[in-house]
Amino acid sequence: MPDVIDPVRLVARLAVFGVAATLMIVGWRRGWKPSLRVTLLTAIGLRVLTMAIGGDFKPYDLNIDFHRAGINVLNHRDPILNAPQTGWNYLPTYAIFLAGNVFIERHFGVPWMMISRVGPILFDLGVVVLVGLLAGRKHAPAARFQYATNPLIIMVAAIHGQMEPLCLLFAVGSFVLIRRDGPDLTGRRVLLAGVLIALAISVKTWPALFIPALLIGLPDWRRRCRLLAAMSGALIVLFVTMPLTVGTPVRQLPKVMSVMLGYHPIVGTFGWSSVVMWLHPVPTAKLLHDPFSAAIGSVGSLLTLVAIAAAVWWWRRAHPVDIAMVSASTFQLVTASHGVQYLSWAMPFATARPTRWTGLMGMALSVYAAFGYYVMTLVRNWRQLAPWYYMASLLVIPVIALALPWGRRQVSPAEGDSEPALAGAVP
């Protein structure tokens, strides 16, 4: 490996990765079904160990953008209006949580890079439990253990300290709430599911990908309208109360809304767009204002919307958990804007209802992510290596496509009556 800063640290990181990967692979092959307590202890151990060996890496968003957002909210300042462009583009849900982290940092002396990762790790443990509930009683132990030992999931929470674990906690929770039909699917459960998916979207907008699957998971349009009403109401409340929660001037609310709706990540770091940007490189400092990269982003956004709509239609009679996995995976296949943490979006649903190739997908995504989190952060010439790393995603994309539930485009009658099955599909 060229220009490695510290080979010892690299070996330590890869050793921890190897432990998690081995547990996931062996557990998959041998069908391990440990108790919830053993699974959670394993999950905690792997995440704490990962944070310890990779904690010296300071991701820009976690170290700068998230810290600034927490400080702004703690001082009752709008995190969008008081951040540079792309620094913060979301409703204040996660920023309020970050304000609590800043308070702990200031008053108890806990280092930011430690306290800011504790929350994502705890949220991730919650997702481990929910994956078991989503999988159903028979398959819960195996599904929980697979998710708990997935190196990709561990790195996103324990090294990158991202919002994804909280997004998935709310989103997967919404599916768990509506996983039963009949008298158990009460109006209260539907309303709460709508609130949970709204909270997921308020943390970061991408969980909106799961709305079609949730709607398909409900048996009639009355319940679907109820879920949409609860979701819309919760999002409206979170937005209009921003002057109270984070000090947004009322006259600035339209501007804040424009920023949130207009946000998209920087292009060129995954899939086909990485090749285009390699052939036509744009300096990082100019990406936000470059017409070419803006055009690529626009094309990518349109392509992504069309592809996801087509995929949802193709799988419209499938199990809603499969549809959720397909929606998130289709984004990975065609998007022009990407971050490594996005690879975790489909994993709870894929783990709860695996296909023959789900294990291969989990391992491929983990290896790709590990190269970014563990290797690229230790080399001096990472700017020269970055385009090749981004284009290596072209090797991952076929594995994602292979792991889609191609043979499960329709819920079987027996499955529709089983415990983990959701309500049904749109005819």
Summary of the structure (lengths in Angstrom):
residues: 427
radius of gyration: 20.9
end to end distance: 53.9
largest distance: 62.6
contacts: 1476
relative contact order: 0.13
helix: 71%
strand: 1%
